[in-house]
Every structure is written in C-alpha cells, then in structure tokens.
Amino acid sequence: MVKKYDAIIIGSGQAAYALGHRITEIEGHKVAYIEENFLGGSCVNEGCTPTKTMVASARVAFMARQAAEYGVNTGDVHVDMKAVQARKDKRVAESRGGMESWFATFKNLDLIYGHGEFEGPNTVRVNGELLEAEQSMIVKQYMSTEIVTANPHDGLRQTFYRMREREIRHMPVIGEDEKIVGIISDRDLRRPDWVDDEENVAHYYLLDNAHKVEQGMSRNPYVVHAEDNVQKAVELLMEHRCGALPVVDDHRKVVGMISATDCLRAFHDQDQ
C-alpha cells in the first residue's frame, strides 16, 4: 500500500529542517521526513558543532598556557581528551535533541528513520514501505545535462571565450581519467586569486593562453549527486558562496551542473 504525502524530504541537514517547518507549519502540507542516521546532518553531527566545540577546548588550553604572560599562574596545564570528547558529545546530543523536540511539535510531519531509495520520480521506499509525494525536488530533475568542460592544460583566454560563446559562467575541469579535478568560473578567469596573494602587491596578469586552466581553477570542488535533494545543493551554494555545482556519479565523473538559478526554479515549482 502506498502512503501519500504532499512532499518527501530525504536527509536532515540545516536547510532540510527549515524547509520542513515551512512546508508543514506555514503552508500546511503533509510531509514525510526521512533520516538514515541522526538529525542535523553533517553540520550538527560531524562538522560545525563537534569541530567548534573541540576547537574551543583547544583555545582554552592555549590561553591557560599563556596565562603567565598576564601575571596569572595556573601551573601545569593538562588536556583530558576523554573529557574534551565527552563535552563535544554532550553538545552534539543537545543540538540533536533540540531538533527532535522541535520536530515533535510539527502536526503534519512524519519523521521516519531509515534509508530512503527512489523507485520513481515521486516515489520513495523506506523500511519496506512505499511513499509517494505530489512533488519532489531532486537534483537530476533540475540540473543541466549540457555539460561544457575544460582541460587543466587549456589556455585561459580560449576558456574565457568558450564560456562567452556558450553563455555559461562555470566549467568543470576534467582530468586524464575523466574524473573531475576542479572547477573554473568567469570570475576566476577575469582575475585569479593568485594575482593578489601577497598583501599590497598586485602581480601582472594578462588573460592569454600562456596561463592555463590549472592555474586559475579551484581544486577539489564541492559536488552533489543526481539523486541528492536540491536542498543539499542549496546548503553548499550558500555555505561556500558559489554560483553552481558539478553533479557527479559514484566515480566522480560529471553528469551535469546545477546552478543557484536552477535551485530557485525548483523552489518556485514547489510553490505552484
């Protein structure tokens, strides 16, 4: 038996719970919210919260060891890593618990723990149950599959005119193994970061083919997969202030591009 919803959200990153709140509490739609592990996504569980908590402990230890410079005698400073870890785990649990308590107040949201897999454009199977939504926002539905790529050894000038000719602003850079090695934008071509690396020094820069793409590209770019929810792309675009993301398969081969405009179109379609 198929269980029907107005929308299905897979994954509980920072954008997901805000989106869930808007769709359920503000717009009154019924939503299935699927999370495989812990609420909060990478930021709460693996990234921002645990990292900053441990960095805070490191800073306290650093300041304590410098205390004598300020006339304060603290004696030998010892770091108890088990206590640092316990403090970090407590902060993560508090953040996660806060999200769980908040979700419990949503009247139109079903929180489902399990691994969700798409079986069709609007259907997801989780824990053996088939869910169906009227609308979905998956990267592959909104990405561009007309991919224009660059080679690391291409000249910057020819790359600039290829962008202008194709009316695009971002190009994934593909290596010899056909996997993505970087991304280059029109801003990178106009004035690469290395031109102003040194304070108060502007290096001579001429947009010509003597300079190669590998000199101006951003290496190890942030990417999404075709089956990811658009909200993941939105999170990356906002966090890293970029205009587009390469879409890759499991072998890091580029299958598309999704831009900020594509994401806006997805949310516009969701409101129709």
Residue, then its C-alpha position, 0 to 999 in steps of 0.5 A: m500500500v502506498k502512503k501519500y504525502d504532499a512532499i518527501i524530504i530525504g536527509s536532515g541537514q540545516a536547510a532540510y529542517a527549515l524547509g520542513h517547518r515551512i512546508t508543514e507549519i506555514e503552508g500546511h502540507k503533509v510531509a514525510y521526513i526521512e533520516e538514515n542516521f541522526l538529525g542535523g546532518s553533517c553540520v550538527n553531527e560531524g562538522c560545525t558543532p563537534t569541530k567548534t566545540m573541540v576547537a574551543s577546548a583547544r583555545v582554552a588550553f592555549m590561553a591557560r598556557q599563556a596565562a603567565e604572560y598576564g601575571v596569572n599562574t595556573g601551573d601545569v596545564h593538562v588536556d583530558m581528551k576523554a573529557v574534551q570528547a565527552r563535552k563535544d558529545k554532550r553538545v552534539a546530543e543537545s543540538r540533536g535533541g533540540m531538533e527532535s523536540w522541535f520536530a515533535t511539535f510539527k502536526n503534519l510531519d512524519l519523521i521516519y528513520g531509515h534509508g530512503e531509495f527512489e523507485g520513481p520520480n515521486t516515489v520513495r521506499v523506506n523500511g519496506e514501505l512505499l511513499e509517494a509525494e505530489q512533488s519532489m525536488i531532486v537534483k537530476q530533475y533540475m540540473s543541466t545535462e549540457i555539460v561544457t568542460a575544460n582541460p587543466h592544460d587549456g589556455l585561459r583566454q580560449t576558456f574565457y571565450r568558450m564560456r562567452e560563446r556558450e553563455i555559461r559562467h562555470m566549467p568543470v575541469i576534467g582530468e586524464d581519467e575523466k574524473i573531475v579535478g576542479i572547477i573554473s568560473d568567469r570570475d576566476l578567469r577575469r582575475p585569479d586569486w593568485v594575482d593578489d596573494e601577497e598583501n599590497v602587491a598586485h602581480y601582472y596578469l594578462l588573460d592569454n593562453a600562456h596561463k592555463v586552466e590549472q592555474g586559475m581553477s579551484r581544486n577539489p570542488y564541492v559536488v552533489h549527486a543526481e539523486d541528492n535533494v536540491q536542498k543539499a545543493v542549496e546548503l553548499l551554494m550558500e555555505h561556500r558562496c558559489g554560483a553552481l555545482p558539478v553533479v557527479d556519479d559514484h566515480r566522480k565523473v560529471v553528469g551535469m551542473i546545477s546552478a543557484t538559478d536552477c535551485l530557485r526554479a525548483f523552489h518556485d515549482q514547489d510553490q505552484 
